[in-house]
Amino acid sequence: MIKIIDYRKMSKSEIIARKGSSDAVEKGVSEAVSGIISDVRERGDAAVLEYTRRFDGVELDSLEVGEQERLEGVQRVTGGFLEILNEAACNIKRYHSRQVARGYAVTEREGIVLGQRVTPLQRVGLYVPGGTASYPSTVLMNCIPASLAGVEEIVMVTPPGADGKISPDILAAAQIAGVDRIFKCGGAQAIAALAYGTESVPRVDKIVGPGNVFVAEAKRQVFGVVGIDMIAGPSEILVISDRNSDPAVIAADLLSQAEHDKNASAILITICKRFANLVAKEIERQLETLTRAEIARESIDSNGKIIIVKTIEQAIEISNELAPEHLELCVDEPFDYLSAVRNAGSVFLGRNCPEALGDYFAGTNHTLPTGGTARFSSPLSVDDFVKKSSYMYYSPSALERDAEKIAAFAEREGLSGHGRSALSRFRERDK
């Protein structure tokens, strides 16, 4: 049963507490991942194929998905889902196209040009969870911003199913989003292959995409060799609601995240104790028919909370402390409160914006900061797939105007060689 707590009886540590793995488990995962990465670096494809056989139970002749297999997979997509994928992709493109950055040049001072260049990454690796599950939304959300940024080559890795094939839905999403190459491998071995390259898998500049604890740890360990998007933790939802929402709807929204993972966090903050009790009862009722009831039950019992506060403003203060991945403002006039929200990955305004809307269809990105990192980080965007370089030009007269000042600055920091490099261009001429 979800806990119902009066805010006045809670300590700050109780409010922001998040369930995590034990140190022993984390150490075991870290050591296992380190060994896999070393093995893949040393043996390349042979190691990746061996781990695929061991962990996925699949014997593969080669890692790459051929063009014929890709086309056949797309043709197997059923139930009008191809049209849904295309519409979702259009929404994602429409939203993310406004994020495309341009370079600029500043020429306000005579003889001086200062500027910034925006350059797309050359090759990006996308990890998509697979095997028993299929997440085509992950393909769209990660690949489309990369494509809009101008990335030259997008490489996707995903575990094969028991039949040695990739889900048709994944292949269809990859075709729509513009994935260039696809490889049948998952887990830490796939991350290692992307980071260091193998005979088949090309080395990439950056790795994006979610995964289990082994994937997350592998991304952590290869960071610095390649870039990564973020270390994603368990999914989170925080719903702020007044007494006017439908308890059944709020319960459904909370369970939509609880079903993700046993460590997921589902929290409601409300101003009405009676409403809190109604939501709690609805959660219990809906759990009886939820497909992933066992997972959701543990999430609700371990991390679920309903916090009762006096005002919506107080609820938002708590939300800013938590910095949730997903924040639903199920209140009258939600835009009145938006400016008060400082820390949240994505904000869902009003009673008609379930979190699932952002996961799949609206167009905003569903790769979001978790574990309180929304205090200082942002959703995945086109910016994650570019580099920015500064440049400058000074004419001789422009540098001469500033050379003595540069030298004085350098002397203050005890770096006389810096000053000399500026002054030396004029001393020879003065002799």
C-alpha positions in Angstrom: 0.0 0.0 0.0 1.3 3.4 -0.9 2.4 5.6 2.1 0.3 8.7 2.8 2.3 11.3 4.8 1.7 14.8 6.1 4.4 17.1 4.9 4.7 18.6 8.4 5.7 15.2 9.8 8.4 14.5 7.2 12.1 15.3 7.3 13.8 16.7 4.2 15.8 13.5 3.9 12.6 11.4 3.9 11.2 13.6 1.1 14.2 13.3 -1.3 15.1 9.7 -0.4 15.5 7.4 -3.4 16.0 3.7 -3.3 19.3 2.5 -4.8 21.5 -0.6 -5.3 23.6 -1.8 -2.4 27.3 -1.2 -2.5 28.0 -4.9 -2.8 25.7 -5.1 -5.9 27.3 -2.0 -7.4 30.8 -3.4 -6.9 29.9 -6.8 -8.4 28.4 -5.0 -11.5 31.4 -2.7 -11.8 33.8 -5.6 -11.8 31.8 -7.7 -14.2 31.5 -4.8 -16.7 35.2 -4.0 -16.4 36.1 -7.5 -17.4 33.7 -7.5 -20.4 35.1 -4.2 -21.6 38.7 -5.5 -21.4 37.7 -8.7 -23.2 36.0 -6.8 -26.1 38.9 -4.5 -26.5 41.3 -7.4 -26.7 39.2 -9.9 -28.8 36.7 -7.7 -30.7 33.9 -9.5 -32.6 34.8 -12.9 -31.1 34.2 -11.6 -27.6 30.9 -9.8 -28.6 29.6 -13.0 -30.3 30.6 -15.1 -27.2 28.7 -12.8 -24.8 25.7 -12.7 -27.1 25.7 -16.5 -27.0 26.1 -16.6 -23.2 23.7 -13.8 -22.2 21.1 -13.8 -25.0 21.2 -17.5 -25.8 21.7 -16.8 -29.5 24.4 -18.1 -31.9 25.1 -15.6 -34.6 27.2 -15.9 -37.7 27.7 -12.1 -37.9 26.7 -9.0 -35.9 25.5 -6.6 -38.6 21.9 -6.6 -39.8 21.9 -6.8 -43.6 19.8 -4.7 -45.9 17.5 -7.6 -46.8 16.8 -8.4 -43.2 16.0 -4.8 -42.5 13.5 -4.5 -45.3 11.9 -7.8 -44.4 11.5 -6.7 -40.8 9.8 -3.5 -41.8 7.4 -5.5 -43.9 6.3 -7.5 -40.9 5.1 -4.5 -38.9 1.4 -5.0 -38.3 -1.8 -3.3 -37.1 -1.2 0.1 -38.7 1.8 0.7 -36.4 3.9 1.9 -39.2 1.6 4.9 -39.7 1.7 5.6 -35.9 5.5 5.5 -36.0 5.6 8.0 -38.9 3.2 10.4 -37.2 5.2 10.3 -34.0 8.4 10.8 -35.9 6.9 13.9 -37.6 6.0 15.3 -34.2 9.5 14.7 -32.9 11.1 16.3 -35.9 8.8 19.3 -35.7 9.7 20.0 -32.1 13.4 19.3 -32.3 14.0 21.2 -35.5 13.7 24.4 -33.5 16.8 23.4 -31.5 19.2 23.4 -34.4 21.9 25.9 -33.6 23.7 28.1 -36.0 27.2 29.6 -35.7 27.7 33.3 -35.4 30.4 36.0 -35.9 30.9 39.2 -33.9 32.5 42.1 -35.9 31.7 45.0 -33.7 35.3 46.1 -33.1 37.5 47.2 -36.0 40.0 44.6 -37.1 38.5 41.9 -34.9 36.3 38.9 -35.7 35.1 36.6 -32.9 32.8 33.7 -33.7 31.5 30.2 -32.9 31.2 27.2 -35.2 28.6 24.4 -34.6 29.9 21.1 -36.0 27.9 17.8 -35.9 29.6 14.8 -34.4 30.9 12.4 -37.1 29.6 9.1 -35.8 27.1 8.4 -32.9 26.2 5.0 -31.3 22.6 4.4 -30.2 21.9 1.7 -27.6 18.3 0.3 -27.8 17.2 -2.2 -25.2 15.8 -5.4 -26.9 15.6 -9.1 -26.5 12.3 -9.8 -24.7 11.2 -6.1 -24.9 10.9 -3.7 -27.8 11.3 0.0 -27.6 10.9 1.7 -31.0 10.3 5.0 -29.2 13.9 4.9 -28.0 15.0 4.8 -31.6 13.0 7.8 -32.7 13.8 9.9 -29.6 17.6 9.4 -30.0 18.1 9.2 -33.7 15.9 12.0 -34.9 17.8 14.8 -33.0 21.1 13.3 -34.2 19.9 13.3 -37.8 18.7 16.9 -37.4 22.1 17.9 -36.0 23.8 16.6 -39.1 25.6 13.5 -37.7 27.3 11.7 -40.6 26.7 8.1 -39.4 24.3 6.8 -36.8 25.1 3.2 -35.6 22.5 1.3 -33.6 23.1 -1.7 -31.3 20.3 -3.8 -29.8 20.2 -7.4 -28.4 18.6 -10.0 -30.7 15.5 -12.0 -29.8 15.6 -15.7 -29.2 15.2 -16.3 -33.0 18.4 -14.2 -33.6 16.4 -11.4 -35.2 15.6 -7.8 -34.3 12.0 -6.8 -33.6 10.2 -5.6 -36.7 9.0 -2.5 -34.8 12.6 -1.6 -34.0 13.7 -2.0 -37.6 10.8 0.1 -38.8 11.6 2.9 -36.4 15.3 2.7 -37.5 14.3 3.1 -41.1 12.0 6.0 -40.4 14.5 7.8 -38.1 17.5 7.3 -40.4 19.7 4.8 -38.7 22.7 3.9 -41.0 23.9 0.6 -39.5 22.4 -1.9 -37.0 24.3 -4.5 -35.0 22.8 -7.4 -33.0 24.5 -7.1 -29.6 23.5 -5.7 -26.3 24.7 -5.2 -22.7 28.1 -4.0 -21.6 29.7 -5.8 -24.6 27.8 -3.6 -27.1 28.8 -0.4 -25.2 32.5 -1.6 -25.3 32.2 -2.3 -29.0 30.9 1.2 -29.7 33.5 2.8 -27.5 36.6 1.0 -28.9 35.5 -0.5 -32.2 35.7 -4.1 -33.4 36.3 -5.7 -36.8 32.5 -5.1 -37.5 31.3 -2.4 -35.2 32.8 1.1 -35.9 34.1 3.2 -33.1 31.8 6.1 -32.3 32.3 9.6 -30.9 29.3 9.5 -28.5 27.0 6.8 -27.1 23.3 7.6 -26.2 20.4 5.5 -25.2 19.0 3.8 -22.0 19.8 0.3 -20.7 19.9 -1.9 -17.6 22.4 -1.5 -14.8 25.2 -3.2 -16.8 24.7 -0.9 -19.7 24.7 2.2 -17.4 27.9 1.0 -15.7 29.5 0.4 -19.0 28.7 3.9 -20.2 30.1 5.2 -17.0 33.4 3.3 -17.5 33.9 4.3 -21.2 33.1 8.0 -20.6 36.2 10.0 -21.5 37.1 7.6 -24.3 33.7 8.5 -25.9 31.0 11.0 -24.9 27.8 9.8 -23.4 24.3 11.4 -23.0 23.7 10.6 -19.3 23.7 7.8 -16.7 19.9 7.1 -16.5 18.5 5.9 -13.2 15.1 4.4 -12.4 12.1 6.2 -13.9 10.3 8.8 -11.8 7.0 10.6 -11.8 5.8 13.3 -9.5 2.2 14.4 -9.8 0.9 17.6 -8.2 -2.9 17.7 -8.0 -5.6 19.7 -6.4 -8.8 18.0 -5.3 -10.5 18.4 -8.7 -8.7 15.6 -10.5 -10.1 12.2 -11.1 -8.5 9.8 -8.6 -8.6 7.0 -11.1 -6.6 9.0 -13.6 -4.0 10.1 -11.1 -3.6 6.5 -10.0 -3.1 5.4 -13.6 -0.5 8.0 -14.1 1.4 7.0 -11.0 1.3 3.3 -12.1 2.5 4.2 -15.6 5.9 4.8 -14.1 5.8 2.2 -11.3 5.4 -0.5 -13.9 8.8 0.4 -15.4 11.1 -0.9 -12.7 11.0 -2.1 -9.1 13.2 0.9 -8.2 10.9 3.4 -10.0 9.5 6.3 -8.0 5.8 7.4 -8.1 4.9 10.3 -5.9 1.7 12.4 -5.6 1.6 15.7 -3.8 -1.9 17.0 -3.0 -3.7 19.5 -0.8 -6.6 17.2 0.1 -6.4 14.2 2.5 -9.6 12.7 1.2 -8.4 12.9 -2.3 -5.1 11.2 -1.2 -7.1 8.3 0.2 -9.2 7.9 -2.9 -6.0 7.7 -5.1 -4.5 5.1 -2.7 -7.6 2.9 -3.1 -7.5 3.4 -6.9 -3.9 2.3 -7.0 -4.8 -0.9 -5.2 -7.8 -1.6 -7.5 -5.8 -1.0 -10.7 -2.9 -3.1 -9.6 -5.2 -6.1 -9.7 -5.4 -5.9 -13.5 -2.0 -4.4 -14.4 0.1 -6.6 -16.6 3.3 -5.8 -14.7 1.6 -5.8 -11.3 4.5 -7.5 -9.5 7.0 -4.9 -10.6 4.6 -2.0 -10.0 3.7 -3.4 -6.5 7.3 -3.4 -5.3 7.8 0.1 -6.7 4.7 1.5 -5.0 5.5 -0.2 -1.7 9.2 0.7 -1.7 9.3 4.2 -3.3 5.6 5.3 -3.6 4.5 8.3 -1.5 1.5 10.6 -1.3 2.4 13.8 0.5 -0.2 16.1 1.8 0.5 19.8 1.8 -1.4 23.0 2.5 -0.9 24.8 -0.9 0.1 24.1 -4.5 2.9 26.5 -4.0 4.3 24.4 -1.2 3.9 21.3 -3.5 6.1 23.0 -6.1 8.7 23.8 -3.5 9.0 20.1 -2.7 9.0 19.3 -6.4 12.0 21.6 -6.9 13.8 19.8 -4.1 13.1 16.4 -5.8 13.9 17.6 -9.3 11.8 14.8 -10.9 12.2 13.3 -14.3 8.5 13.8 -15.1 6.3 16.4 -13.4 2.6 16.5 -13.9 0.7 19.7 -12.8 -2.9 18.4 -12.6 -4.3 21.6 -11.4 -6.6 24.4 -12.5 -4.7 27.1 -14.6 -1.4 25.1 -14.7 0.4 27.8 -16.7 0.1 30.1 -13.6 2.5 27.8 -11.8 4.9 26.9 -14.7 7.4 29.8 -13.9 7.8 28.5 -10.3 9.0 25.1 -11.5 12.8 25.3 -11.5 13.9 21.6 -11.5 12.1 19.0 -13.7 13.1 17.0 -16.7 9.7 17.5 -18.5 6.6 19.2 -17.3 3.1 18.0 -18.2 0.5 20.8 -17.9 -3.1 20.3 -17.0 -5.3 17.2 -16.6 -5.1 16.0 -20.2 -1.3 15.4 -20.4 -0.4 11.9 -19.2 3.3 11.2 -19.0 2.8 8.6 -21.7 2.1 11.5 -24.1 5.7 12.6 -23.8 7.1 9.0 -23.9 5.7 8.4 -27.4 3.9 11.0 -29.3 3.8 14.7 -28.5 7.3 15.4 -29.9 9.3 16.4 -26.8 12.1 14.1 -25.9 11.6 11.2 -23.4 15.3 10.9 -22.6 15.3 12.9 -19.4 17.5 13.5 -16.3 16.7 11.2 -13.4 17.8 10.9 -9.7 17.6 14.6 -9.0 20.0 15.5 -11.9 17.3 17.8 -13.4 18.8 20.4 -11.0 21.7 20.8 -13.4 21.0 18.8 -16.6 18.5 18.8 -19.5 16.5 16.4 -21.8 18.3 15.0 -24.8 18.3 17.4 -27.6 20.0 18.3 -30.9 22.7 20.0 -28.8 23.8 16.6 -27.6 25.0 15.7 -31.1 27.1 18.8 -32.0 30.3 20.4 -30.8 30.9 24.1 -30.6 34.3 25.7 -31.4 35.2 29.3 -30.9 37.4 31.2 -33.4 39.0 34.6 -33.6 40.8 36.9 -36.0 42.8 40.1 -35.1 44.4 42.4 -37.6 47.9 43.6 -36.9 46.6 47.0 -35.7 43.9 45.4 -33.5 46.5 43.2 -31.7 48.9 46.1 -31.3 46.1 48.0 -29.5 45.8 45.2 -26.9 49.2 43.6 -26.7 50.4 45.6 -23.7 47.2 44.8 -21.8 47.6 41.1 -22.6 51.2 41.2 -21.3 50.1 42.9 -18.1 47.4 40.3 -17.5 49.9 37.5 -18.1 52.5 39.0 -15.7 49.8 39.2 -13.0 49.4 35.4 -13.3 53.2 34.8 -13.4 53.1 33.6 -17.0 55.5 36.0 -18.8 55.8 33.8 -21.8 52.1 34.5 -22.6 52.8 38.2 -22.6 55.9 37.7 -24.7 54.0 35.8 -27.4 51.8 38.9 -27.8 54.5 41.6 -27.7 57.0 39.7 -29.9 55.0 40.5 -33.0 55.8 44.2 -32.6 59.3 44.3 -31.0 61.2 43.2 -34.1 59.4 45.9 -36.2 60.3 48.6 -33.5 64.1 47.9 -33.7 
